[in-house]
Amino acid sequence: MAASSSSRPNFHLAGRYLVILIVLGLAVHIYLPMIPTLEHSLQVVKQMAIWAMALAFIAQALSYLGAGYLLMSIIQLSARVLTIFKATLIVLGSYSFGMATGGMVGAAAATYRWIEKEGTRSEVASIASTMPGFFNSIVLVLVSSAGMIHLLAVHQLSNLQVFGFALILLSLITATVILVWGYRHRSAVLQVSHRLGARWKGLRRRPYDPAKTDQWLAGLFEAWELMIEGGWRGPVLGAGLNVFFDMLTLYFLFIAAGHPVSPGVLLAGYGLPLLLGRVAFFIPGGIGVVEGTMVALYDGLGVPDSVSVVVVLTYRLLSFWLPLVIGFFLIGYLEKATIQDYDADSVP
């Protein structure tokens, strides 16, 4: 038994490192072809304004604090108090955990685990682990819509980009319809939940307790009522701050590179690549999809290629790679805190 229990964590650890190696290999494969362009961009790098780079770094930190505020606002529905700092740590850690495990599913599972151990009710933890992406996608769709109007005006929109945007929009509409239907037809949701719960427990050969499902769904509907009655304002504000400061990061990087862009150009090249990166869910973090699409859009909008490559790669370094590395270190801290909570709870 001891050998079996010790080999399982090693297997999971090996799997996580394998995913990390695949991500790094994919990044090298995608970024290597950009090296010739980067050689021509060295002059841009040498002339980048340090003060604007510092502002870009600060803006990106504020962007992640916005994501933390989004998560904190949802958790407050359960009358629990979680600091924006701790919520931001959970956002960073869960994102990195998802990259090393099951993508969005892994990130949601990690968020649920760490939030629940903070004393949050399980039904609110479920909302907090799944809804931030929904709110962020809504804001990104609004930003992308404004950008697409500009792209249509200058004839820089491809059929593939239109398809990706339409797919994201359709997914959001479908999710919204399902949520509204479920909220208005609670008895049907209850019946479906009992059937699925009984089948799942049957597959695992465990007894099914319908009372627990009833209690969990009652709490879930209560949390949704709080969200509808005004609890949505905090999450929407958090998502808006997250996207706004992320865009501001990109804007300051263009200034640092000596090529300021107008708000229309900034919007046109920002939202759509990030949405397409989410459509390509089979590629971790949208690596290559975001960078390639963003560079192509800004090139088509009149930004010199040497500038767009440097700006986009620096933006991805600040908004994706650096938080990813920080998040990996935070996983150990968050897991340790969770284990300590479990140990404290087990003491009679």
Secondary structure, DSSP 8 states (H G I E B T S, - for coil): -HHHHHHHHHHHHHHHHHHHHHHHHHHHHHHGGGHHHHHHTHHHHHT--HHHHHHHHHHHHHHHHHHHHHHHHHHGGGT----HHHHHHHHHHHHHHHHHTTTHHHHHHHHHHHHHTTT--HHHHHHHHHHHHHHHHHHHHHHHHHHHHHHHHTT---HHHHHHHHHHHHHHHHHHHHHHHHHH-HHHHHHHHHHHHHHHHHHTT----HHHHHHHHHHHHHHHHHIIIIITHHHHHHHHHHHHHHHHHHHHHHHHTT----HHHHHHHHHHHHHHHHH-TTSGGGTTHHHHHHHHHHHHTT--HHHHHHHHHHHHIIIIIHHHHHHHHHHHHHHHHHHHHHHHHH--
